[in-house]
Amino acid sequence: MESLTRDTETSTPPKVLHGLPETVIFCKRCVMSNQRPSTSPELRKRDSRIETAAFGEDGICHACRFAELKATIDWQAREEQLLRLLDRYRRSDGGYDVVVPGSGGKDSAYVSHVLRERYGMNPLTVTWAPHIYTDIGWRNFQAWMHVGGLNNLLFTPNPRIHGVMTRLAFLNLLNPFQPFIIGQKNLAPQIALKYGVKLIMYGENQAEYHNKLSETQSPLMSPDHYTGQPGQKYYFGGVHQDELGAYGIHRPDLEPYLPISLAEAESGGLELHYMSYYHRWVPQENYYYAVEHCGFEPNPERSEGTYSKYASLDDRIDGFHYYTMFIKFGQGRAMNDAAHEIRDGHITREEAVALVHKYDGEFPKKYFGDFLEYTGLTEDEFWQAIDRNRSPHLWAKRDGEWVLLHQVS
Ligand SMILES: [Zn+2]
């Protein structure tokens, strides 16, 4: 599979890969580093260069500033705004009036159930299936409907196509979840158009995860994030769509992955809103809500790479999303979880630092075999791709072992 890999041989090796900031800093308040990506994969580009977490001059990340801002928001006024929004879209003819995308994890269970039970909406929940369901993920997904009392459309992408795309995204971008993220993002607008539903309600604004503070001032997702132009060409897994035929992927296979056009979104009257704008968003509270109302169960065991048991449970290969982030950006699953929990006031920074040192970057060995089988990669191909994506400003080899050069303290 040499042809799949990018040529990394140059006369002077670059000091920094992936377009990351050369100087590593950690937020003084939470534990997040400035290497963290803040944007979704860009379909119009070949490489996976991305914007990174926004930090203030004072060394505090924007997500921490946003957490401060949340404490000053008049949440009662925000709920009144929500009521006015829902009144605009609520239907009296029995049709669906809101689409809620999600996996049936704690967050989408919370959003959909609250919309139905507290606000009298008629939600249609839509799910882009995980690569391979875990047992606990499938039970939680089923309980969402059986206990929560909701309607759901489950979309499962052709695993032969999705497996090849995942493999390309891993080898070319070290971002095996890129096809999943693209598909998941484009599914809800496609379904809303087909069912004539105008309102889509997401859970949290990505500002919770280090987008710029200015993006939190609106409840709406910008159409730039979910529309394209008719006939526009895209890159999948770092390969231009016209070149995907070499990998057995043809135009009809791309249908689920393509965004709707701006004209379609406008004529369908689509609006995508974030629930986190209207309700104070605390993942731990969503978890308690989902347990009580939607039969949600935590993982019986700790997820590899972190200390938590209730987030991101449904996909056997989830661990590789976080592990590749750890390799590329030097920050993994435990750091993400701990930073969020500091901001929500659940743990102290000292506790978080200890958790990051203990769990961040733990290899997800439990489902390694599943990951290799799903993508068709060999172990050698896997480790070669891992090692060629270690940026020299983050990693060095000492006594034959890879060492992370900057640790939060
Ligand atoms: Zn921070």
Boltz pocket constraint, residues with backbone or C-beta under 6 A from the ligand:
constraints:
  - pocket:
      binder: B
      contacts: [[A, 27], [A, 28], [A, 29], [A, 30], [A, 31], [A, 32], [A, 60], [A, 61], [A, 62], [A, 63], [A, 64]]
      max_distance: 6.0
